[in-house]
Amino acid sequence: MPDPEGHPSCEEMDLRAVMHALSDRLRYEVISALVREPEGTERHCSSFGLPVGKSTRSHHFRILREAGLIRQVDRGNSRMAQLRKVDLDTRFPGLLDLIAENAENAENAESTENAVQEGAGE
């Protein structure tokens, strides 16, 4: 049973819920950003720069929280998001490694594309 804030225990994390949460591009970007941060990093939900309104942003973070991908902690009048790395690595070994690898490959491809475009402009 999820805790009072809606975080499922590690054993309750469901692969279908996790995959559904990651199927949305914006939610995937949030997890991709968190996976590249040092373990234990907490980020304010608005720090991800999602191009959506506050209520939609809250919806996306609720989906991530209820799937077990993030833990949200109240810090005064705001909520901070933290990747549940240990729980995810325990429940779904290799998942976060794949996301990190995909993010790295995307960054490398973008750097290469930018270098090609700069070279073409000369």
N, C-alpha and C positions, 0 to 999 in steps of 0.2 A: 504494500500500500504506500503510495507516495507520501512524503512528509507534508506538513501543513502548508508549505510554500509550493507544493506541486512537483518536487524532485523525486523521481522514482529511485528506489534502491538499485544497486548494481545488478542484483538478480532479477529485478523487474524490467530492466531495459530490454525493449523488444526490437529486434532487427528491422522489422517492417516500419516501426515508428521512426527509428533512426534514419532509415533510407528515405522515408517520406520527408523528414525534416531537411535532409541534405539535397533533395530533388529540386528545391527552390534555389535559384541562382543567388539571391541575396543572403539567404541563410547559409548556403555553402560558403559564400565569401566571408561571413562572420567566423565560421569555424576555421576556414583556411587562414584567416588573419590570426586567430587565437593559437592555432597549432604552431605558428612561427614565433610566437612570443615565449619568453622564458616561463617555465612551469610555475604556476601559482599567480601569474599576472591577472589582475582584475582591470577590466576596462568599462568605462561608462558606455551605456548602450548607444548614446548619440555619437560616440567617438568613432564609430565605424563609417560614418558618412553615408548611410543608406539614403537613397533618393526617394524617401517616402515620408508621409506624415507620421506624427507621434503615435496615433492609434494603430496604424499599420505596423510601425516598428515594434510596438508592444505586442502585437499579434505574432510577429515573427519570433520574438524572444520567448514568448509563451510556448510556441511549438518546439523550439530548441530545448527549453527547460523541461517540458513534459516528456520529451523523447529521452532526456538524460544526457544530452550533449553538453549542457552548461549548467552551472550552479549560479543562481542569482542571489546576491546579498544586498540587503538594504544598508546604505551608507548615508545617514542623514535623510535628506529629501530626494535622494536618487538611488538607482539600483545599478550595481556593478555586475558584470558577467565574467565568469571564470570557467575555462574549459575543464571538464571533468576527466582529465588525462588518465589518471591512475585507474579510475573505474572503467573508462572506455578501453584502455589497453588490456584490462583484465577480462572484460566481457567480450570484446571484439578485437582480438589481437591482430595488429597489422593495419587496422582501418585508418588510424591517424597517420601512420607512416605513408600510406597511399595518398592521403590528402596532402601531406607535406611534400611528397615527391611531385605530385601533380602541380602544386603551387610553384615549386622550384622550376619545373619544366616550363610552366607558363611565363614565369619571370624571364627565364633564359630566352624563350622564343620572342618575347616582347623586346628585350634588349637587342637581339639580333635584327629584328624588324626595324627598330629605331636606327640602328647603325647603318642598315642598308638604305633607309630613307635619307639619312644625313649624307651618305656617300653619293646618292643620286642627285642631291641638290647642289652639289659642288660644280 
